[in-house]
Amino acid sequence: AAGMLVCALLQSLAGLLQLSGVMLGGLVMGKIYLQAFGNVGQANHYADLLFLGLASLSFLFARRWLNVWLALPLAAWLALAAAASASRGSLLYTAAFLVLGGLSLWRGDPAARHIGRALLVVVAFSVLAQALVTYGHILNSFGVTTALDRAGDAGSNGQRLFNWTAAWQAIQAHPWIGQGPATFYKASIDAMFTTPPAAFPKFAEHAHNLPLNMGAEF
């Protein structure tokens, strides 16, 4: 848990340098999207890592390996870094932490309730960070979009639904051994002929969903 937290913090610093245009001689990846992604290279995976760091922080705090004066600013920082990723996954993680935190408080033993309280604090920081980025525009100078703005992006959402449809069709066509590694592009082309016209390109190299992608290819 401590290692995961340290990794998340290091990547959050890489994300800050990235948004600031500080590449450190190539040690930090350059900004090419309206999102922070650190050296992970992909905003959704970057947000995954940051929320794993927040989960680790909650565990370490609950086990009293982190005191409140250190845990609170770290949680606030990681929540803001996740908001800068503009990943819609951040919204899903926040909802999941809310459910897990509530269940831990309701049904858990004393140790579980301690973790539950920590998770709910993370939820509060995440909601605040999303609000500050979306409505307070605190990161506008860095040129980033927001998860809430992207949640209403019909093109992006439609592309993902198409990708999942293409994956499911490939699984149905090749249920036992898949259609082969690194061939999802073929599944996306095949699905173009079985789905209605759309305003997005449809061509895709992956399903944007690991289980569906694995099922389609293997």
Salt bridges, closest charged atoms under 4 A:
ASP190 OD2 - LYS186 NZ 2.90
